[in-house]
Amino acid sequence: MRFQTGELAFTASVTEAHDEPSTQTGAPLKWLTIQFRAQSDEMHEQALEAATERSRGGLFSVSDTADKADLEWRVADSSVQFVGNPPWGVNHHTWVIQQVERVACSRLRVGALELEPYDYAEELSADGVLRLVARCTASDSDLHHLQGTREPVEVTRVGISNQPRRMRVQDYVWGPGTRGQGVVVLLAEVAEPRLRLDSVSASESELLDDLLALLQPKSVLTDDDLRHLRQVRHERQRVADVDAWEL
């Protein structure tokens, strides 16, 4: 097989191969053990650097036929052995590589709400707990729905998996963007400790002050009090440019 990453290109032999299901989508992902020789000191140094820098992706297998898509890989493990006697020996590299799965979410169903992301990212914790962040266009009705979604809901990532996950809306920011009004929403599975977008957490102390001011003259919050607090929090989550918000 032929591989390329940056300026490094090489042909490798596959010594072991197997598939494992993706923890994100359930699709089978390939694992390969490959071996190749670095024919020069420069290539050897490039291979050592790539083995470190490509641990999250960026290594590509190059297909000889146009109808077969190139695959992206990450280097999960690597080793090198010098065979021969200097200066005539050759460095033999062994890499364990895993196919990289690039997810694309076409629609995000958050309970009864449907959003269409134009930026999306997700990750799994070591325990397999999912969290995701999506930048989407959002109507006033969509924002009102998010504002009132406090309990866990079923979330489906259309285009990634049809299996819904029980998740909670952790935080969001909203405001104008290049596509009109938009929202950046952060969701996490209910097993995940509570997360917040950094700038939103800074406003929580202000919201607490409002809550204490309301509680001081009375012992129980009314429905109007709660609606007021949610609206205050919602207004403080407005940003000047939702497209400039880093995911």
N, C-alpha and C positions, 0 to 999 in steps of 0.2 A: 504493500500500500504506500501511496505517496502522501506526504504531509507537508504543511507549510504554516509557519507562524512568523510574522514580520519578515525579516530577510533570510531566515533559516528555512531551507527546504531540504527534504531528505526522503529516501525510500526506506521503509522499515518492514521487517518480517513480523507476522503475528504469531506468537507462540501460545497464546491462550485467549479464549473468547467465551463470554457468557452474557446472558441478559438478566436484568433485575427490574422489577416493576418500579415505576416512579412513585415516590411518596406523595407527589402533588397531583398527578393525573391518573396514575395507575397504568400508564402506557409502558411497554417494555423499553428499557434503556440498555444500550450495549456497554459492556466493559471489555477492554482489550489489554493484553500485555504485549508490547511491541519492543523490538530490539533493532538498533541501527548503529552503524559505525561512524565516528567523526573522523573524516579523512584528513583534517588539518587541525592545528591548534586553534585557529579562529573559529572553526565549526564547533570544536569541543567547548570553547568558552560560550558560544552562542547557545549551545544545547544546555549547559549548566544554568545559564541565565533564564532560558525559556522554561526549564523545569520548575523554577521557583515562581516566575511571573505568571505562568499559565495555570495556576492551581484553581482558578475560578472560570477558566474558559479562554478562548482565543487561539486554540490549536485547531486546524482544519484539515480533514482528509480530502484530498483532491481526486475527483473522479475522472476517469478517462472518457466517459460517455456523457453527452449533453443531457440525456434523459434521466440521469441519476444525480440527485442533489448531493452537494457536498455536506458533510456533517461537521458540527463543531464539537470539540472535546475539551476536557480539562485534565490536567496532569495530577492524578491522585497520589502517586508515589513514583520515585525515581531512584536509580542507582547507576553507578558507572564502574567499569573494570578495565584496567589497562592490560592489554594482551600483547606480549612480545617483550623485546628488550630495547630501551632507548638507544639511539633515536629512531628506531625502525618500528616500534610498536604502534598500536592503534587503540584509541579509547572506544570501548563498546558500551553504549547506553541502553538501559532497560527502563521503560516507562510503563506504568499502569495508568491507563486513561479511561475516563468515563464520558459517555456521550452527554452533551449539554442539552438540556431541554429548555427551549425558549418559549415561554407561555405568552399567549395573546388572548386577552379577554375582550370579546366583542360586546357583551352586555353584562351588567352586574345587577342581579336581582337581590334587593335587600328587603326581605319581607314582601310587601305588596308594591314596593317602589322599584322601578326599573331605571337604571342609569346607563349611559353609553360612554365608557371611558375613551379618552384620546391619549392619556398617559396612564401607565399601570405598572405596578411592581408588587411582588409578593415574596415571602420567604417563610421557611419552616424552621422552627427551633429544633434543638437537638432531640427534643421529646416528640417531634412531629406535630407541634401546634402551629397553626397557620395564622399569619397576620398579613394584611394587604393594605395598600394605599392606592387610590385611583383619583385621577383628575378628570372631571366630567362636566359637560354642560348641565345646567340645572335651572329649572323654572322656579318661580316663587312657591308654587305648590310642592315641588320637590324639596325645597329648603324647609318648608313648613313640616313636611313629613319627617325629614331628618331630625329637625328640632325636637319633635315629639317622640322619637324612637329611643327609648331609654332601656328597654328590656331586650334580652337576646332574641334574635330573629334568625330564620333560615336564609342563608346567603348562597346563591348559585353563581358561579363564574362561568358564564356561557362562553364556549370556545376552549375552555380548559377542562372542565369536568361538569357533568350533569348531576353529580352527587352534591346535594346541598350540605353546608356546614353550619352549625349553630354558632353564630357570631354576635358580637356586640359592637355598636357604633361607639368607638372610643372618643373620637374627636373629629372636628372638621373646621375648615376655614372656607370662606366664600367671598365672592366679589367679581368685578368685571375682568374679562380676559379677551384674547383675540377672537374667540368664538362666541362672544356675548357673556352673559352671566354664567359663572361656573362655580364648582365646588371641588375641594380636595378633601376626601373623606378617608379616615383611617379606621379599619375594622380589625378585630382580633377574635379568635375563638374564645369561648367562655373560660377555657382552662388557663388562658394566658393572664398573668397579672395585669392590672389596669395600666394602659399606656395613654400618653397624651402627646399632641403636637406641641413642640417646645414653646411657641409664642402664646398658645392658648393657656398652657399651664401657668404662665406668668399672670394671667388675668384672674386666676382662681381666687387669689387673695382678695381682690376687689369684689368678686362675687360673694365671697364669704362675709365681707363687711356689709354688703347689702342684706344678706341673709340674717346676720346678727341684728341689724337695725330693724328688720321686720319682726324678729323674734322677741325683741326687748319689751315691747308693750303687750305682747300676747304670747300664749304658750303653744298655740297650734297654728300652723300655716293653713290658710284657706286656699281654695283652688285658684282664686284670683292672684294670690301671692305667688303661687308656683308658676302661673303663666307669666307673671311679671318677671320673675327671676330667669325663666327660660328665655324670654325676649331680650333681657339685658345681656345675658350670656351670648345669645345669637348675634346681637349688634356688635359685641366686642370681638367676635370671630370674623368680622369683615376685614378683608385686606385690600390694598389698593390695586394689586395685579395678581390674580389667582394663578396665572401662567408662570409667574416668577417664583412661585412657592416650590421649594425643592421637595421632591418625593423622598 
